[in-house]
């Protein structure tokens, strides 16, 4: 199973190269404390105290209507608090724009030219699930870009956030809307529009010293697009990392080498870590062992930047915490890159090691002087 991350800083190998031996290279591991955990949460945590939440998840993205909770978390010691905004839509059900870049009432009354339209001139809806009423915005409209930047900066400054996470910054229009927009007849045109939005909006937010992260799709064919977005923002979120269940259409519950999902996820993580930006890698899982598998995979390529996040529900209310998370913190900093032991991968840390089986079948090998057997798509975190 000899495959290595390549000696390049940002560029990720394409899917067509996955059968080869080259991988994205890992940068040197910085000295420092253990891995950080984050939350991407649509709901308020009603189980844990603010002190527990701030201690476990120092990096959090919340809805703006949770501002009171955000202030409590800040007082309890949370280090980074960003708010969620989806700049690709306006929502009639959210007329004041708590979850979007601009309010629906403002756009509909004053700027209908900023809405995306189909060939017949009709506005385009989101087109799926409970967000069917969402109306798509035109990310390439420079006036909309400027208005977005202005409002988001005002919210950051007036409400005391550390920055914003922009949702749905995706390579393909069909991921998020029901009909192709007439203005963007090719894939390249759509990509350029989305990149120009991030350049303008994140550029302005970064200019005032705040964070501008993007939730950019983690599909198998969008690595170059993701790298472009990463270069004009302060970090990115990979919302479906290794534990994919059940929200990526057509994807397996867990990424493995055999189903083709695991190496691309690791390449993207390595590239994000090598940029030194605080990206968030979030796993959606059906159970605790799937979360541990994603965390172990994360630790194989983690270089001291960003945060790992996991939940067992789509809305985030099922934020997962287990003894494995405490063990991961006790590992401290990595002291080497990952190593191969038969078909297992493992990595030494200052306070222990992590071993991962990224295959569809159970594997046994000698790891760090001991015989280790791991079930398919699983991991073990061993800390002192």
C-alpha positions in Angstrom: 0.0 0.0 0.0 3.0 2.3 -0.5 1.5 5.8 -1.2 3.0 9.1 -0.1 1.9 12.7 0.0 3.8 14.5 -2.7 6.4 17.2 -2.3 4.2 20.1 -3.3 2.7 22.7 -1.0 -0.8 23.2 -2.1 -1.7 21.4 -5.3 -3.6 18.2 -4.7 -3.3 15.2 -6.9 -6.4 14.6 -9.1 -8.6 11.6 -8.9 -7.0 10.1 -12.0 -3.7 9.9 -10.2 -5.1 8.0 -7.2 -3.8 4.7 -8.4 -0.2 6.0 -8.4 2.3 6.2 -5.6 2.4 10.0 -5.2 0.6 11.9 -2.5 0.5 15.5 -1.3 3.5 16.1 1.0 3.2 16.9 4.6 4.8 20.1 5.9 7.0 19.9 9.0 5.0 19.4 12.2 5.1 22.5 14.5 5.8 22.2 18.2 2.6 22.7 20.2 -0.3 21.3 22.1 -2.7 18.6 21.1 -5.4 18.7 18.4 -8.2 21.2 18.6 -11.9 20.4 18.3 -14.6 22.5 16.8 -18.3 22.7 16.3 -20.5 23.5 13.3 -23.9 23.9 14.9 -27.3 24.9 13.7 -28.8 24.3 17.2 -28.2 25.4 20.7 -26.4 22.9 23.0 -28.8 22.2 25.8 -26.8 19.4 27.4 -23.4 20.8 28.3 -22.5 23.9 30.3 -20.9 26.8 28.6 -17.6 26.0 30.4 -17.7 22.4 29.1 -18.6 23.6 25.6 -15.8 26.2 25.5 -13.3 23.7 26.9 -14.2 20.8 24.5 -14.9 22.9 21.4 -12.8 26.1 21.5 -13.5 26.7 17.8 -17.2 27.2 17.0 -19.5 28.3 14.2 -23.0 29.3 15.3 -26.1 30.8 13.9 -26.3 34.6 14.3 -29.6 34.3 16.3 -27.5 32.4 18.9 -25.6 35.6 19.8 -26.4 35.4 23.5 -25.0 31.9 23.6 -21.9 33.0 21.7 -21.3 35.7 24.3 -21.6 33.2 27.1 -19.2 30.9 25.3 -16.7 33.8 24.8 -16.9 34.5 28.6 -16.3 30.8 29.3 -13.1 30.8 27.2 -14.0 29.8 23.6 -11.1 31.0 21.4 -12.7 31.4 18.0 -16.4 32.2 17.3 -17.6 32.7 13.8 -21.1 32.9 12.5 -22.8 31.1 9.6 -24.0 32.8 6.4 -25.1 31.3 3.1 -24.4 34.0 0.5 -25.8 31.9 -2.4 -29.4 32.5 -1.4 -32.0 34.7 0.2 -34.6 33.1 2.4 -38.2 34.4 2.5 -38.6 32.5 5.7 -35.6 34.5 7.1 -36.5 38.0 6.0 -34.0 39.7 8.2 -31.1 37.6 6.9 -29.9 35.9 10.0 -28.6 33.0 7.9 -27.7 34.8 4.6 -25.4 37.6 3.5 -28.3 40.0 2.9 -31.9 40.2 4.0 -34.5 38.8 1.7 -36.7 41.9 2.1 -33.8 44.2 1.0 -32.9 42.2 -2.1 -36.5 41.6 -3.2 -37.5 45.3 -2.8 -34.4 47.0 -4.0 -32.1 44.7 -5.9 -34.0 42.0 -7.9 -31.2 42.2 -10.5 -29.0 40.4 -8.0 -31.1 37.2 -8.2 -30.1 34.4 -10.5 -32.6 33.6 -13.3 -33.1 30.8 -15.8 -33.5 31.0 -19.6 -37.1 32.1 -19.2 -36.2 35.0 -16.9 -37.6 33.3 -13.8 -35.8 33.2 -10.5 -34.2 29.9 -9.5 -35.0 28.1 -6.3 -32.7 25.9 -4.2 -34.8 23.0 -5.3 -34.5 20.4 -2.6 -35.8 19.5 0.9 -37.0 22.1 3.4 -34.9 24.8 1.6 -37.0 24.7 -1.5 -38.2 28.2 -1.0 -34.6 29.6 -1.0 -34.0 31.9 -4.0 -30.5 31.8 -5.6 -28.3 34.9 -5.7 -25.8 35.8 -8.4 -22.3 35.4 -6.9 -20.6 37.1 -9.9 -22.5 40.4 -9.6 -20.0 42.9 -8.3 -22.6 45.1 -6.6 -23.9 42.1 -4.7 -20.3 41.2 -3.7 -19.7 44.7 -2.4 -23.0 44.7 -0.5 -22.3 41.3 1.0 -18.9 42.4 2.2 -20.2 45.6 3.7 -23.0 43.9 5.7 -20.9 40.9 6.9 -18.2 43.3 8.1 -20.8 45.3 9.9 -22.1 42.2 11.7 -18.7 41.0 12.6 -17.8 44.4 14.2 -21.1 45.2 15.8 -21.8 41.8 17.2 -18.2 40.9 18.2 -17.6 37.8 16.0 -14.1 36.6 15.0 -15.3 36.2 11.4 -17.8 34.4 9.2 -18.1 31.0 7.6 -19.6 31.2 4.1 -21.7 28.2 3.2 -22.3 26.6 -0.2 -19.1 27.8 -1.9 -19.3 25.0 -4.3 -17.7 24.2 -7.7 -20.9 23.0 -9.4 -24.1 24.9 -9.6 -26.2 21.7 -9.7 -25.2 20.9 -6.1 -27.3 23.7 -4.8 -30.0 24.7 -7.3 -32.7 23.1 -9.4 -32.1 24.8 -12.7 -29.0 26.0 -14.6 -28.7 29.8 -14.5 -28.8 31.5 -17.9 -25.9 33.8 -17.1 -23.5 30.9 -16.5 -23.8 28.4 -19.4 -20.5 26.6 -18.7 -18.9 25.1 -15.6 -15.9 27.4 -16.0 -18.1 30.5 -15.9 -19.8 29.4 -12.7 -16.5 28.6 -11.1 -15.1 32.0 -12.0 -18.2 33.7 -10.5 -17.9 31.9 -7.2 -14.1 32.5 -7.0 -14.6 36.2 -7.7 -17.2 36.4 -4.9 -14.8 34.8 -2.4 -12.0 37.1 -3.5 -14.0 40.2 -3.1 -15.8 39.3 0.2 -13.1 37.4 2.0 -10.6 39.9 0.8 -12.5 42.7 2.5 -13.1 40.8 5.7 -9.4 39.7 5.9 -8.5 43.3 5.3 -10.0 44.2 8.7 -8.1 41.4 10.4 -11.0 39.0 10.7 -11.5 35.4 9.5 -13.4 34.4 6.4 -13.8 30.7 6.0 -15.7 28.8 3.3 -17.7 25.6 3.3 -16.4 24.2 0.1 -17.7 20.8 -1.2 -15.3 17.9 -0.7 -16.2 16.0 -3.9 -13.7 13.7 -5.6 -13.2 16.0 -8.6 -13.0 19.5 -7.2 -9.5 19.6 -5.7 -8.2 22.4 -8.0 -11.3 24.5 -7.3 -10.9 24.0 -3.6 -7.2 25.0 -3.7 -8.1 28.2 -5.5 -10.7 29.1 -2.9 -8.3 28.2 -0.1 -5.8 30.7 -1.6 -8.2 33.7 -1.2 -9.7 32.9 2.2 -8.5 32.2 5.7 -9.5 28.6 5.7 -12.1 26.1 4.6 -14.5 23.6 5.9 -14.7 20.1 4.6 -18.2 19.2 5.7 -18.2 15.5 4.9 -14.8 14.1 6.0 -14.2 10.3 6.1 -17.4 9.6 8.0 -19.9 10.5 5.3 -23.1 8.9 6.5 -25.8 9.7 5.5 -25.7 13.0 3.6 -23.5 12.7 0.6 -25.6 11.3 -2.2 -24.3 8.0 -3.5 -21.4 7.9 -1.0 -20.6 5.1 1.4 -21.0 5.5 5.1 -17.2 5.5 5.6 -14.4 6.4 3.2 -12.0 3.6 2.4 -9.1 3.0 0.1 -11.2 0.4 -1.9 -14.3 2.6 -2.4 -12.0 5.5 -3.6 -13.0 8.1 -1.0 -10.3 7.9 1.6 -7.1 9.1 -0.2 -8.8 12.1 -1.8 -10.0 13.2 1.7 -6.5 12.8 3.0 -4.9 14.7 0.1 -7.3 17.6 0.8 -6.5 17.6 4.5 -2.7 17.5 3.8 -3.0 20.5 1.5 -5.1 22.4 4.0 -2.6 21.8 6.7 0.3 22.7 4.5 -1.2 26.2 3.9 -1.2 26.7 7.7 -4.8 27.9 7.6 -7.4 27.1 10.3 -9.6 24.7 8.2 -12.3 22.7 9.8 -12.8 19.0 8.9 -16.2 17.8 9.9 -17.4 14.2 10.1 -21.1 13.2 10.0 -21.4 9.8 11.5 -24.0 7.2 12.4 -22.1 6.0 15.5 -19.1 6.6 17.7 -16.7 4.2 16.0 -17.2 6.0 12.7 -16.2 9.3 14.4 -13.1 7.6 15.9 -12.2 6.4 12.4 -12.5 9.9 11.0 -10.5 11.4 13.9 -7.8 8.8 13.5 -7.6 9.6 9.8 -7.4 13.3 10.6 -4.5 12.7 13.1 -2.5 11.0 10.4 -2.2 14.2 8.4 -2.8 16.9 11.1 0.1 19.4 11.4 -1.1 21.7 14.2 -3.6 23.8 12.3 -7.4 24.0 12.2 -9.8 21.8 14.1 -11.6 18.5 13.9 -15.4 18.5 14.2 -17.9 15.7 14.4 -21.6 15.2 15.0 -24.1 12.4 14.7 -26.9 14.6 13.4 -27.0 16.9 10.4 -28.0 20.0 12.5 -25.1 19.7 14.8 -27.1 19.2 18.0 -25.6 15.7 18.3 -22.0 17.0 18.8 -20.1 13.9 19.7 -17.6 13.6 22.5 -15.9 10.4 23.7 -12.9 9.2 25.6 -11.1 9.0 22.3 -11.3 12.8 22.0 -9.6 13.2 25.4 -7.0 10.7 24.4 -6.3 12.6 21.2 -5.7 15.8 23.2 -3.2 13.9 25.4 -1.2 12.8 22.3 0.3 16.3 22.1 2.3 17.2 18.9 3.2 14.6 16.2 6.9 13.6 16.1 6.9 12.0 12.7 4.9 11.6 9.5 2.6 8.6 9.2 4.2 5.2 8.8 3.1 2.0 7.1 2.7 -1.3 9.0 1.4 -3.9 6.5 -1.9 -2.5 5.4 -2.3 -0.3 8.5 -1.1 3.3 8.8 0.1 4.7 12.1 1.8 7.8 13.5 3.9 8.6 16.6 3.0 11.5 18.8 4.8 12.9 21.9 2.3 11.2 24.1 1.3 8.1 22.2 0.3 7.0 18.7 -2.7 6.6 16.4 -3.3 3.6 14.1 -5.8 3.5 11.2 -7.2 0.8 9.0 -8.5 2.6 5.9 -9.6 -0.7 4.2 -12.8 -2.5 3.7 -11.6 -5.6 5.5 -10.0 -6.2 8.9 -6.2 -5.9 9.0 -3.4 -7.1 11.4 0.1 -5.8 11.6 2.9 -5.1 14.1 2.6 -1.5 15.2 5.0 0.2 17.6 6.2 -3.2 18.9 2.7 -4.7 19.4 0.4 -6.8 17.2 -2.6 -4.8 16.3 -5.8 -6.0 14.7 -8.3 -3.4 13.5 -11.8 -3.9 12.0 -12.5 -2.6 8.6 -12.6 1.3 8.4 -11.6 1.8 12.0 -8.9 3.5 14.2 -7.4 3.3 17.6 -5.9 6.2 19.6 -3.4 5.1 22.2 -2.3 7.9 24.6 -0.5 7.9 27.9 
